[in-house]
């Protein structure tokens, strides 16, 4: 039985720069959307990439490797075959017509091993009711798959940073199912820049991605030779496995970001210093990186050498190169002629190193710096390269699609991308209806230049329902109706499951449980229905504590707070905290009725009578309980500040104690699941070290990224503090709890002494504590303790009973 996939412009594309910030998965499309010169140019690229893929037998073997790691008991139940599928990127699923005992039952064909793996995933999802998720979101549920020999017949109509090879192998398998020595060192040595010169150029392991984008330099570094050698070996393994599976890697190209030492070697080169990026005092030790002007001939020389160095190191594995010269850094002028020359020079450097090069560029700048990138500037950059030699990632299309407001990127091919997660925050959030319809709307729109769909999240291993649905959109030619049954195509297509979300619940937990299905329906209508257009970045007050002086207020402000409190707690209403608060009051993103989600939690806890043995259920239970309690803590904080402004010390003390108690209770809850532990993060960092010095550096990197993130002074927190905030047991108990406790102590002391809140003193004490914690070496548990269901029940009755 053949899937609905017709011709596509791209098979799987993976961005594979060592320690990249964003993982990109570009999946096939149901049919081509371009015609004329654009299509010819893109197909020429495809033909070139196809010629570099592994042999059919090697890809079939690689697909069997995925099966062996996923379902070793069913290794002989499936037969895999590379199949052209009529020239399309597609997969087919058929019953095996042979009659040998203990032989294959199902045969899956596909254009590449990626499509075969996708077909396998589709079969075990929709014929066997299985579920595959990240290990840290509950892992796999395969209990519903019948034993080998009894598989159901197919009916017609139907940050990455600390990962070792074992973890990367699992992630590549997930990518397929769903659809180092850094080259700078040998390269720049050719231009007389020494390894010592680079010590202050690269960021540390947890911040290397931002250093590569030219946002910062030196922070958390330097990189040791051991680290570089490890990453080179790891990178080669990743690339090898990707090629075996028929994936197309994306490698970086030279963006112009250079070390300061290059100025001394080439004093006549056009090297400028960029502006500050989020430092607290524009400290040049960390900010204001150096950019080699693309118009300088040296830019082309280094860019050409950069590409050739990668080919020498990795082999001729791709023609797709990513480059983001001005990611959150604006060009020195908005002159379209200059911007056009800039883009042409960037591409010229690529094509000198690889004559078939295609530039893959993030479209994030068109959203994040929309004031600068007006139509003339956008067109100048997008049209600065030959037709078919640039592809844009519409990075935030799930919320802010640029294709709608840019005339389809002014005719340039683009990929519809889901960003979804910022900073690796743990927050239940999503827009399921936008995911279920957005890629299809873009593909069938007039003059569409869309050539693929992708997932470009800053953090993974959260909200599995979002990624389950998104991965399917590569194989859907029509919109998915998440909760309503509609006929889906003709007999040659897959049948859309009745009520997608209900089947998701059954697959994820291995059985149908009514209370779980009711809970998911509520979650779909609330948490996973964020339509306010606000980019979600978890600002719950536990993990993004307001750093402000709440003393200044008026009676009108206090009265407004009372009204806001009523609106916040009314059941059945959708409120956004920012709408009902004065501008000087802290804001947390809230887009749904908290009472409705509390009700969903009640149903979900009841489902535990049937699902308590399920790891996927336990993960979702802990995550949902955490979500509900964190939103409650937001309200408790507001109550505390309102009491402070009313000079009600008794109420302030009561609410402050409740806030701190909530942190402790949430930490206890998180400790009951292996996937919410700080210790796992820290140990994975330390395990990559080969000596004590490296262990100390890696642990500092890991601790700093999830707390202060960037630089501070004695009295000013980092502008990016809590950017990568996490709800992890250990982090709440030892970091967030003492921060909140100290803050409320200062507020209470202010009232008792009838003095102004000493914001400067509070900041000094807190920053000193934070810096000591970042330098610490305390051990944290890597094993869960406690009964998650029992703890969730206790907390539910404690706060909502």
N, C-alpha and C positions, 0 to 999 in steps of 0.2 A: 504494500500500500504506500503510495507516494505522498510526500508532504506537499503543502501548498507552495513551497518555495520555487520560484522561477529563477530567471537570470538575476545575478547580483553583480554589483561592481566591486565588492570587497569580500574576501573571506576574513578569517580572524586576524586582526592586527593587534599587536601588543607593544606598548611603549616599554622599552627594555633598557633604559639608562640605569646604571647602577645607582640604587638608593633614590629612585625618583620619588617625588611627592605624590604623584597621581598615577594610579594604575588605569590603563585604558584598555577596554575590550571592545573592538569594533566587530560587529556581527553581520551576517549576510542580510540582504533585503529580498522581499518577495519578487520584485521585478525591477528592471532598469528604469531610471527616471530621466536620464540624459539622452540627448540625441545630437547628431551633428558633430562638430569638431571636438566638443567636450567629451562625448562618448568615445570618439576615436582615440583621443589622448589618454583617457583613463584605461581603455582596453589595451592599449599598447603597454602601459605599466603592468597591467594584470598578466599579460602574456609573458613579460619579462620575469615577473615574480613566480609565475607558474613553472617556468623553466628551472628555477632554483629550488623547488620543493623536493623533498625526499622521494624515493621511488615508491610506487604503490605498495610493494611488499613491505617496505620499511614503515610506511604509514599504517598499514593494516596491523603490523606487529606492535606499533606504538599504541594503537587503539586497544589492542588486547592487553597491553600493559595497564591501561586505565581500568579495564574490566577486572583484571587480576587484583588490582589494589582495592577496587570497590566491592566486587562480588567474587571472591576466589572460589566459592562453592559452585558458581555457575559458569566457570570458565569454558566448559564444553557445551553450554546451552545456546551459545550465540556464534554465528559465523559473520565475519566482517569482510567487506569487499569494497575497494575503491571503485566507484561507479560514476561515470560522467553525468548521469541524471539528465540526459538531453542537453548537455552543455551548461547546466545551471549549477549554482551552489545550492545543494539540496541534500536531503537524505531520504532513503526509502526504508520501510519496515515491512517485511513479508514473513509469512509462515514458511519454514523450511520444508521442502517437499520430499526430502529423503526419508528413509525408514529405518536407519541404523539405530540400534538401542544405545542409550547413553550418548547419543550424538546431538548435533545442533537442533534446536527447536525453532529459533528465530534467526533470520538473516537480515542484517542491516547493511545497506550500502550508502555511500556518501562520496561527495566530490573530493573531500580530504578526510584525514583522521578526525579533524575537528567536527565535521558534519556527522561522521559515524558516531562519535561520542555524544553529540547532541541527540542523535536518533536513539541511542541507548537510554539517555536520560529521559527522553520523551516517552519511551516505551515503559520504563519502570515507574514513571509518574502516572501515566494515564491508563495503563493496562494492569499495573500491579499495585498502585496506590502507595508507592514509596516516596521518600523525600530526601533530598541531598542538600545540606547546608554546611556553612563553615563550622568547624569543630567548636569554636567559641560561641556559637549561637545554638548549640544543642547537637550538632553533628548530623549523622544520617539516621533515618528511620527506614529499615529494610525488612522489618519483621513481617510486613504484609506481602512480601514477594514469595510466591509459592516455591516449593522445593524444585530442584533441577529435575526435569522430566515431566513437570506439571505446569509449565508456564502457560498463561492464557493465550489463545490464538488471536491473531489480529483480524478484526472484522472490517470489511470494506466500509467506507464512509467515515470511518473513524478519522612607624610607620615604619612596615616592611623592613624596616631598618635592621632589626635584630634577628631576622629569619636566617636559618641555616638551610642546607639543601633539602633536608627532610620536610621542612615547612614549605619551601618553594615548590617542591614536587607536588604536595597536596594542593597548593593554589593553582598550579598549571592544570592539574586534573580538573579542578573546579571550573576553571576558565573553559576548558574543552567541553565539559559536560554542559555548561551554560552556553553555551555557544563557543677585589680586582685591582689589579693594578689599574688605576685610573689612566686613561689614554692621555690626559693632560701632562703627566710626568714625562714620558719619553718624548711627547710632542714638543713641549716647551723647552726641553733640554736642547732640542735641535735649534732653538732660537736663543740659545745661551742664557736661559733662565734656569737657575739651579734648584735642587730639591729644597734647600734651605729658604730660598726666595718664596717658595710656595707654602711654607709653614703658616704664614699669615693670610693666605689666599683662600684655602678651603675651610669650610666650617667643619665642626665635629660630625660624627656619624649621624646624630639625630637632627642635624641642621644642614646637612650637606646639600639637600635639594634646594634650599633657599639660597645657599651660596652659589650654586650653579645657575640660578636664575638671576644672579646679580643683585639680590636684595641685601645681602650682608657678606662679610668676609671675616674669617678668623674665629668666629664665635664657636666655642666648644672644641676647637682644634688644638694642635695640628693632627693630621692623619698619620698614623704609623705605617711603616713598610709592611708590617704584619697584616694590618687591616687591608691595605691595598692588594697584597698578594691573595688574601682570602677572598676578596670581592672579585678579583679577576677569575679565579678558579670557579667561583660560584656563578659568575656571569656566563662563563663558557658552558657550564652544565645547563643553565636555564635556556640559553640559545639552542643548544643541541636538542633538548627535549621539545622545544617549540617547533623546531624544524621537522623533527620526527613526526609530530602531530599535524603538520601541514599549516602551522601558523606562520604569519609574516611578522617578523620583528620590526620594531621601529627603533632606530638608534639616534642619538643626539648629533647635532652638528654645531659648529662654532657660532656663538651668538654675539661675540665681541667683548665678552666679559674677560678681563685680563688682570694679572697681578701687577702691583705697583712697580715691581722691578723691571717690567718691560719698558717703562719710560727711560730708565737709565741705559738700557741696551739700545733702544731706538729713540733717541732724544728728539728727532724730527717727526716722529709719528703723531698722528692726530688722536691723542688720547685725552679724554675729558673725564671729569669726575661727576658721577651722578649725584642726585640729591639724597637727602636723608630718607631712610626707610624704617620708621617706627622705633628709633632709639629715643631715650628719654631726654638726652641733651645734645643730640647730633655729634656724638663721640666718634671721631674719624677712625678710631681703633676698630670699630665694628661696622660703620655705615659708609655710604658714599663710595660705592665701588667704582672701578675704573672701566671705561668703555672705549674700545678702539673703534674709531669712526669707520663705518663700512665703505666710505669713499676712499679711504687710504688703501694703497696697494698692498700694504702689509696684512690687511684684513683678509684679502683673497688668498694670499700666500699661506696664512695660518689656517684659514678655513679649508683650503685644499689639502693641506698636510693633515688636518684633523680627520677628515674623511678617510684618507689613505691609511692613516695610522690604525683606524678601526678595522679597515678591510684586512690589513696585515695581521692584526691581532685576532679577529673573529672569523675571517673569511668573507667572501662575497655573499652575505646572507640577506641583504635587503637593498631596496632603492628608496625606502621611505625614511626621512630624517626629520626629527622635530627641532624646531628653533623658535624661541620666544624672547626676542631681543628686548622688548619693552613690556614685560609682564610686571605690572604695578610700578613701572618706571617710565615716565613720559619722555618722548624725544625732545631734544633741545629746542625745536621749532615745529610749528604746525603747518609750515609751508608744504603743500602737496607735492611740489617738485622735489623737495628734499626727501620727503617720506618715500616717494617713488624710487629715487636713487638709492635710498637705504635698502628697500626691499630687493631691488635688482642686484645690489652688491651681495646681500646675504645669499640669494639664490646662486649668483655667479660663483661664490666660494664653494657652495655645495656641488654644483655641476662640474666644477674643475676637478673635484675629487671623484665624482661619479657622474658620468655624462647622462645617466638615466635618472638622476635624483629627482625626487618629488618632495616638496616642502610640506610637512604637516605642522599646522600652527594652531595654538589655542585661540579661541575667540573670546577668551575671558576679558581681555583688555577693552573690547568694545562695550562690555557691560560695566566693569569696575571703573573705567575712566571714560565714561560716555561723554563727558563734557569736552574732552579733547578730541575723541574720535568721532567727529561729525562726518556726514556723507562724503565730502571732498577728501578728507584724510583717509577714511576707510577705503574708498575706491582707489586712491593712490597706492596704498599698500597692497590691496588685493589684486590689482591689475599690474603690479610691477614685475610679475614673472610670466613666462609663457603659459598659454592656455593649457590646462590639464596638469600643470606642474606644481599646483598648490591645492591642498585640501585643508579646510578649516574645521575645527571642532567647535560646534555650537555648544559650549561647555555646560551651560546652565539652562538648557532648553526645557527642562521639566518645570521651571518657574519663570524664567525670563528668556524666551526664545528670540534670538537675534534675527533668525531668518525671516521672521514676520515683518520686521521694521527696516530691513536692509535690501529689499528686493532680492531675496534668496542669495544674500552675500554677493550681490551684483554679478550673478552668473557664475560664481566660483563654487565648485563641488564642496559639500559640507557633510558632516556627520552629526546626527541628532543625538545629543548626549544627556545622560542623567548625571547630575553632580551630587545632589541629595545630602551628602554629609560634609560638614566643615570641621576640620580639626580633629577628626576621630572621636567626636563627642558621643557619649552614650545617651541618646535621647530618642524616645519613640516618636516618629514623625514621618510623614510622607503624603503624597498626593496620588493615590492609586488611580483615580479617574484620568488624571493628566497623563500618567504613564500608559494607561490602557488605550489612550486615543491619540496622544501627541505625535508619536512616530508615524502613525497612519495618516493623520491630517497633513503632516509635512510632506510625506511622500506623494500624496495624490493632489496636492495643491497645484495651482496653475504655475507653469514654468518652473516646477520644482527642480532643484539641483542637489537634492539629498542623495547621498550615496551609501549610507550605512547608519547603524545605531551603535551607541557606545555607553559605557559606564565609566565615569571619571571621578569617582568619589575620593575625597581627601582621606577618608578613613573607611575601613571595612569592618566586617564581623559585628554587625548590628542590623536591626530591622530586616530580618531575612525575607519577610513577605514582600518588601519593596523590590528586592533583587530577584526573587523568584518570578515575579510578574514581568519585570523589565527584561529578563533574559528571554522570556517567551516572545517578546515583541519582535524579535528577529525572525520569528517563524509564523507571524500572524499577518495576513493580508487584510484583515478587517479589525475594527475596534473590538476590544474585549469588554463585555458587559459584566462587571465584577459581581453583581448580585442578581442579575435578571437573565433568564434563559432566552436566547434567541437562536434561530437556525443559523448555522455557520456554513455558508457556501454550498456547493453541490457535492455529489457523491465522491468526487475525486479529492476532496479536502478533508482535513481533520474535523471531527465534530467538536464544537466548543462545549466544554463541560457545562452542565447546568450549575448555575451559581458558582462561579470560579472560587470565591472565597470559602464556600462551604467545602468544596473538594480539597482546597488547600489545607483547611483544618484537619480533615480526615487523613490526608497524606502525612501531614507533619507529626501527628500524634499516633498514627497507625490504626485508628479506629474512629468511628463516628460517635461523638459525645454531644448531646443536645446543648448542655450548658456552655461548652466551649464554642459551639457554633453561634449561639446567641451573643456571647461575649465578643466574638470576632465581628459580628454584624454591627455592634455598637462601636467598636474600635474603627471600623471602616467609615462610619458616619461622623466620627469625631477626630481622633488622633490622626487617622490616615486620610483626612479630608481637609487639609490646610489650603485654603483658597485665598488667603489674604495677601499673597504675593510677597511676603516677607521672607528673606533668606534665613532659614532656621540655623541658628548657632546657639547651643544650649547656654542660656544665661540664668538658669535657676540659681537662686541666691546661695545655695549651699556651695556650689562649685564655681560661681562667678560672683563672689561677695562684693557688694557695692562699696566702693572706696570713696566715701564722700562725707561731708559734714551736714547732718540733717537738721541743724539748729535753726536755720533760717526758714521761717514759715509765717503764715498769717492765719487768722481765724477762718478766713474764706477757704484756705487750703485744707484746714482740718475738717471743715464741713464737707468739702469735696471728697476727702478721704472716707468719711462715713458713707456717703452715697456710693462711692466706688466699692466699698466693702459689701454693701447689699447686692450690687450688680454682680460682683465676683462670685457670690455664693448662691445666687438664684439658680435652681436646677432648670435645665432645658434651654438656657440662653447661651449664645456664643459671644464671648467677650474677649477683647484684646486689651491687655493691661495698659498699653500705651494710650488708649483712647480716653480713659477715665482718670488720668492722673496728671498732676501738674508737671511741667517740663523738667523741674529740678528733682523729681522723684525717680528712683531707679525703676527700670522696666525689665520685665521678663516676658518672653514671647509666650502668649497663650491664645489659642485659636479655637478652643472647644469648651464645652460645658464640663467642668471638673466633676460635677455630680453624676453625670451620665457615665463617665469613665470609672468612677467609684462603683457604680452599679455593675459595670462590666467586670470589674475585679471580683465582685461578689459572686457572679456567675462562674468566673474562671476558677475561683477557689473551690466552689462546689464541684467543678469538673475533676478536681483532684481525687475524689473518691474512686474515679475510674482510671485516672492517668498518672498517678503518683510515681509509677515506675519509669515513666518516659523522661529521658534526658531533655528532649525538645520541649516538653511541657514544663519541666522545672526551670529551664532557661526563661521561657516566656512568662512564667509565674513571677520569678524574681524580678524580671525587667518591668513588668506591669505594676507590681507592688511598689517598686522603686519609683516609677513614674508618678504614681498617685501620691506617694508620700512627699516627693520632692515638690510637687505643686502645692501641697498643703503647707510645706515649709515656707514657700513664697508668701502665702497669706499670713502665716505667723510672723514673718519678718515685717510685713506691712503693719500688722497690729502692734508690734513692738515699737516701730518708729512713730506711729500715731500716738502711742502712749508717751513716748519721749517728748514729742512736740506739745502734748498736753501737760507735760511736767508731772505725769503720774508714775512715780517711781515704782510703786507696788505692781502696777500692770506691766511696766517695762520689764521688771524682774521676772514676772510670771511668763511672759511671752518669750523672753530671752532664754529662760531655762527650757521652755518647750522646744524652741528651735534647736538648741544644743542636744536635747534628748532625741529629737528626730534624727539628727546626724548619727548619733550612736546606734539608734535602732536600725537605720538603713545600713550601716556598716555591718551589724550583726546579720541582717538579711543577706547582704552581698557575700558574706563569708560562707554562706551555705551552698554556693555554686562555684565550681572551679573557674568559671569564665569571667568572674568579676573580682579578681584578685590582683592587687598591686605586685605581689611577689613574683608572679609569672612574668610580668614585664621586666622587672629588675633582673631576675635571674637569666632571662634570655639575652639581656645585654651583657652581663658579666661572663656568660658562657662563651662568648666570642673572643674574649681576651686570652692572651697567651702569657701575660705576666702581671704582676701586681699594679704596675703603673697604668697599663691599659685598662685593667679592671676598674680602677678608680675613675679614670676618664670616662669610660663607657657608662658606669653607673651614674656619674654626675650628669652626663648627657641625657640619660633616660629620666632621671629625677627632674631635671630642669625643664625638659620639654613639656611635661605634663603639669608643671606648676608655673613658675615665673616666666618661663620660655626664653625671655631675652634679658637685656641688661637693665640694671637698676642703679639708683643712687641711694644714699642712706635714707632719704626721705621721699623718694618717688618710685613707685612700683613700675615695672615694665609696662609699656603700652600694650603688650601682648600677654600680660599675665592672665592665666587661666584660659588662654586660647584653646589649648588642647586638653581642657578639663575632662576628667574621667570620674565616673561613679565606680570606684574600686574599693573593696575592703582593704583597710590599711591606710589608704590615702585619706579616707574620710576621718578615721579615728585619730590619726597622728598629724594631719595637716589641716584639713578643713575645720575640724572641731575646735582645736586650740585657737585658730584664727577667729572664728565666730565668738568663742567664749571671751577672748581678750577684747574684742570690739564691744561687746555688750557690757563688759566690766567698765570700759572707758565711758560709755554712755551713762551708765548708772552712777558712776563717780561724778560725772558732770552735773547730774541732777542733785545729788546729795550735797555737793559743795556749792551749788547754784552758780556754776561757772560755765563758760563756753566749752563745747566739746573740743578737746585737744587733738585735732586731726593730725598735726605734725608729729606729736608724740606717739600716737597710735601707729602711724605709718613707720616710724623709725623702729619701734619695737617689733612690728610684724615683719618688716623686710629683713631685719636681723635674724629673726626666727626662721624665716623662709630660706635665707642663705645658708644657715647652719644645717637645715634639713636637706638641702640640695647636696651639701658636702658630706652627708651622713652615710653610714654603712649598716644601719639596722637591718636585720633579716626579717622578711615578711613571709607568711605562709604561702605555699604553692599548692596546698591541698584544702579542699572544702571541709567545713565542719558544721554540723547542725542539720536539722530536717527543714528544708526550705518550705514545705507545705505547712508544717506546724508553726514555723515562725511567721509566715504570711498570715495565717489564720489569727494568731495572737495579735499581730500589729493591726490587722483589719478591725478586730473587735476593740482594740485599745483606742483607736483614733476615730472609728466610724460606727462602733457598736451602739 
